[in-house]
Amino acid sequence: WLDLPDEPACLLHGDLWRGNVLADRAGAPVVIDPAVHRAQREADLAMAALFGGFPAAFYDAYAAHWPLAPEADARRPLFQLYHLLNHYNLFGPSYRDACVRILRRYAG
């Protein structure tokens, strides 16, 4: 399921979602609340897309700098599953259906 491209692990934010991006007084983006670790970069981008995502310009700029492998979209739910299970554990059953959908997708 995770036939990952041959690329080095990256330093990830670890909790990259819109709520962890603010602006400073000059309007420049500031990323807060890191859970820094080294891992596959697709993990951070999957988290970024999970809870509302970022504007298309964010993903376009990323792809212009370092494009993802074509199969990245198919792996995204697996990277999102960790965060959904964590939210299910912390916040309750409203996250259950999303977890089950991903598990069924890959169990079949």
Residue, then its C-alpha position, 0 to 999 in steps of 0.5 A: w500500500l505504501d510503495l513510496p518513492d525513493e527519496p530521503a525523509c524530510l523534516l516535517h511540521g507534523d501537525l500541518w493544517r490551516g489552524n496552525v498557520l497565522a500571519d505576523r504583523a506584516g502579513a507573512p505566514v507563521v507556522i505554529d504548534p509543530a510536532v516535528h519529526r523526520a518522515q515521508r513528506e507526503a505525510d505532512l501534505a496529507m495532514a494539510a489536506l485533511f481538515g479543510g486544506f490550504p488554498a490551491a496556490f499552496y499546493d501549486a507552489y509546492a508542486a512547482h518546487w518539488p512535485l510529488a510522485p503520481e501515486a501520491d494521491a492514492r497514498r494520501p488516505l493512508f497517511q491521513l488514517y493516523h490523524l483520524l484514528n488519533h482524533y477518534n481516540l481523543f474526540g470521539p465517534s464523529y471520526r469513526d466513519a472516516c476511519v472505517r472508510i479508509l480501512r475498507r478501501y484498503a482491506g478489500 
